């Protein structure tokens, strides 16, 4: 592909509705921009960095997120489906507390569910399992019974 090369520096411009096709656009920097309703198809976004981003209502499909690091994220009411989690770790995960100002606290959360999942060799370590049920069985009670308490 024979491409014209040029570096563009735009500030205070409205390029809404623009289309970019068959382009090389590596190492772009977007700062204080509104990219809502933007569509990206068939793109290499490896090593992309997103900071202080509102991505609520986003749809991601056919995505390779291997070795992705997600920190300080509100993932409430997400639907994660048909996902491979080999070697994935979840740590320091909790429901938000009222005193955390960045969260909309009403205390009425939908339960977190794993449905039709292969949890073979899964390990739960040092976690609060209050109310945890597997196939309708309260795990706290099951542990108490097996320990003879």
N, C-alpha and C positions, 0 to 999 in steps of 0.2 A: 504494500500500500504506500503510495507516494503522498506524503503529508506535508502541508505547509506548517512551519514551526513559528510560533509567536507566543510571547508571554503577555498576558493581559492583566492589568491592574485596574479593577473596578472598585469604586467606592460611591455609596449613595446613588445606586442605580436600581431600577426596577427591570429585571429581566424575566419576570413571570411569563410563563407560557412558552419559553424558549425550548428548542429541541437540539440535542447534541447527539449525533450518530457517528459511528465508526471513528471515534476520536481517541487519542492518547491524552489522558488528563491526570497524570500522576502527580503526587505531592501538591495537590491543591490545598489552599487554606481558606476556610470559611469562618468568619468571625462575626458574631452578632447578626446572623442572617435568618430569614424565615424560609425554610425549605419544606413547609407543610404541603402535603398532597403531591410531593415529588415522587416520581416513579423511576426506579433504576432496574433495568433488565439486562441479563447477560453481562455482568460486570465483574471484574477482578477488584475486590475491595480488601484484599489481604493487607494486614497491618494497619487498617484504618483506626483512627483514634477519635472517639466521641466523648466529649466532656461537657457537662452541664447541658444535656440535651433532653428535650421533651419528645419522647417517641411513643407517647400513648396512642393507642389505636393502630399501631403499625402492624403490618402483615409481612412476615418473612417466610418464604417457602423455598425448598430445595437449596438450603444454606449450609455451608461448611463452617461450623463454629469451633472446630477442634483447636485446642490450646487458647481459647478465648478466656479472658479474665473479666468478670463482672463484679464490680464493687460498689457499695452504697447505692443499690438500685431498689426502687419500689416496683416489684413484680406482682403486685396484688391482682387477683382475678385474671391472671394469665392462663392461657390454654396452651399446653405443650403437648404435641401429638406426634406419634411416629418418630421418636427420637432415639438415637444410640447414645448411651451414657457410659460406655466402657471407661473405667478408670476415673470417672468424674467424682469430684468431692464437693459436698455442700457443707460449709462450716459457718458457725455464728449466725444461723438463720433463725429469725424470730418474727412473731407478729409485732407490729409497732406498738409502742407504749404511748400513753396519753402525753407524757412529758416530752416526747420527741416532737418538736414543733413542726418538722417538715412533713409529718404524716397527718392525714385527716383521720382523727380518732373518733370512732363512735362505739367501739367495743363490740360491734355486731359483725363479725367476719364469717364468711362462708368457710366451711372446713376445707382443708387441703386434702386432695384425694389422689391416689394412685389407682387407676382402673385398668384391668387386663394387662398388667405389667409382669415381666419376668424379673423378679427380685432375687434370683438365685445368687448365693454368695454375697448378698448385701449385708452390711454391718452397720449397726446403729450404736454409737459410742458416746457415753456421757451426755445424753439428751434427756430433756423433760418429756416423758411419754404420757403425761396426764391426758386422759381421754383418747389415747391412741387405740384404734380398733383395727383388727384384721379380720375380714369376713364376718363382721358383727361381733367379734369376741374382744372384750376389753382386755388389753394386754397387761395392764397393771394387776388386774384380778388374776389373770392366768399365772403371772410370775409369783404372786402371793401364794397361790394354791400349790405351785410346784416347789416352793420353798417351805411349805408347810406352815405358813404364818396365819 
